């Protein structure tokens, strides 16, 4: 989920629309999408919070708090 959100946020960043439109393509089609770079950046951005969430779950940090105070 984190990766998808960061990827979709990064999609419109740095997109340049051509002034000379080719026939058969949409007028809003970008010249270069830089998808490979955006996938890598989205992975790097999402790796940190995903790793933190995994670490918290594995260490069972919130289990004691949840069991002692909420239940």
C-alpha positions, -999 to +999 in steps of 0.1 A: +000+000+000+028+024+009+045+018-024+014+022-044+006+055-028+041+069-032+042+057-068+009+073-078+019+105-061+051+106-081+035+099-115+027+135-124+061+149-112+084+160-139+061+152-168+065+175-198+038+176-225+050+181-260+040+212-279+041+193-312+015+166-311+019+134-331-011+121-350-028+092-333-015+101-298-034+121-271-026+158-269-017+153-232+007+124-239+041+131-222+074+132-240+092+110-215+075+094-185+107+083-165+088+053-151+119+033-142+132+062-120+098+067-104+095+030-095+129+030-079+123+062-060+089+049-048+105+017-036+132+036-017+105+059-001+083+030+009+111+008+022+117+029+053+081+030+067+074-006+057+106-017+075+096+002+106+061-013+106+076-048+102+101-042+130+073-030+154+052-060+146+081-085+150+092-070+183+056-070+196+060-035+210+024-027+210+012-061+223+020-052+260+004-018+257-027-032+240-031-061+265-025-041+296-044-009+290-070-016+264-082-051+273 
